[in-house]
Amino acid sequence: MRSVRLLLIPVLLLLLALPASRGRYNDDFDDGEDLADFDDNDFAEFEDMNDDLTAEAETAPPPRASPSSQHEEDEDEDEATVELEDGQDGFEDSETQDQDMYSKFDQEEFEGVGDMEKTGHSMKDPLIIHTVPAHLQNSWESYYMEILMVTGLLAYIMNYIIGKNKNSRLAQAWFNSHRELLESNFALVGDDGTSKEPVSTGKLNQENEHIYNLWCSGRVCCEGMLIQLKFLKRQDLLNVLARMMRPACDQVQIKVTLNDEDMDTFVFAVGTKKAMARLQKEMQDLSEFCGDKPKSGAKYGLPDSLAILSEMGEVTDGVMDNKMVHYVTNHADKIESIHFSDQFSGPKVMQEEGQPLKLPETKKTLLFTFNVPGMGNTSPKDMDSLLPLMNMVIYSLDKIKKLRLNREGKQKADRNRSRVEENFLKQTHAQRQEAAQTRREEKKRAEKERIMNEEDPERQRRLEEAAQRREQKKIEKKQMKMKQIKVKAM
């Protein structure tokens, strides 16, 4: 009986202790209970444990948490939620508790806590809208280069159309004023050369936007006359800008080809001093037959701006009669050059390998170059003012046909032409020798190749012996000639 009592005592003590511990450690409080009813001494043992843990944390070095573990902890904290029951007013807001907890931490011991606070504040900051740079904006200022290019292109196109139309109007104005005179002196006016038989088209032939041609034929003492209207390149904007710095004028060039029997042997030229100096350097006939410097025409009453190049004085006296002097004097500002030649071959031929081996072909030709008034600002009236110069061209045709040199002048002209031919042969003698030597070497080389290509050794030997015999005969002939020359000299 006594043993039974002893066993009941522990059971009763256990039953009494169980409700007390359940009330002390249970997290689920009743509805009417309040946390303030508990005595502060009930948590004394836990405070002592927290003080011990805090002292150990201060003495021990702070632990380094890995990024992965810290990230997992952040996720767990984000997922965790706290459910508050009715009447639990003692709990504060979770965000304020987190902020208080993070504020207690030491910034040096725990990394990343300050960054989290900064990110939290930065999310609440207002958005700042920056201005877009000028080069990324869709405004007219972004396309100034394209605008300049389009403007320049439009200006070029407009200038092309205006310049082309103006040249066409000037050419038509010249033809309208000269058509009657040309048709009265030539049977064919305006042949374009497209048909087999010559046909008079009665209009200008446009070579390009600034050059117009007109071919006339069917007149005594001449094979034909080519008129070329060379206007300024008004359709080219760059040329227009260049003429602002260096003015120029339109020109009319006339080339008349005479028959061989309708002109005597002489070379003559008259024009501005600058043009005469240039032609004497460039033209083959003037450089060979008019070696003297351009002379003044004051003797014949010509203006000081004009000069004369002549093969002989007799030619100048015959050409510059009173009517010719009248034409030249009254229109000296429009005359660039007048060139009469029976040895006309064009400009000097400059070959890379030296002088040509043959004399150039020559034609009896009359050349006229007239400047259109206006210095680029030409009007249709200025084209009409060139009609007296065309009358001078027609008069020159008849004048040259009638002009004949006397006996002494004819002999002097023949000597000049013989001298020019001899000088040409002397200059080309060395080149002809080199050409002959080159032909001989090529012939020997071809013969040696033929002998080397021979497959039969016996035939190859016979060919070599025949070649040696020919060379020996040539050497013996040269030696015989040298002996004969010595005997004649003795």
Buried (B, 14 or more C-beta within 10 A) or exposed (E): EEEEEEEEEEEEEEEEEEEEEEEEEEEEBEEEEEEEEEEEEEEEEEEEEEEEEEEEEEEEEEEEEEEEEEEEEEEEEEEEEEEEEEEEEEEEEEEEEBEEEBEEEEEEEBEEBEEEBEEEEEEEEEEEEEEEEEEEEEEEEEEEEEEEEEEEEEEBEEBBEEBBEBBBBBBBBBBEBBBEBBBEBBEBBBBBEEEEEBEBBBBBBBEEBBBBBBBBBBBEBBBBBBBBBBBBBBBBBEBBEEBEEEEEBBBBBBBBBBEEEBBBBBBBBBBBEEBBBBBBEEBBBBBBBBEEEBBEBEEBEBBEEBBBBBBBEBBBEBBBEEEBBEBBBEBBEBBBBBBBBBBBBBEBEEEEEEEBEEEBEBBBBBBBBBBBBBEBEBBEEBBEBBEEBBEBBBBBBEBBBEBEBEEEBBEBBEEBBEEBEEEBEEEBEEBEEEEEEEEEEEEEEEBEEEBEEBEEEEEBEEBBEEBEEEEEEEEEEEEEEEEEEEEEEE
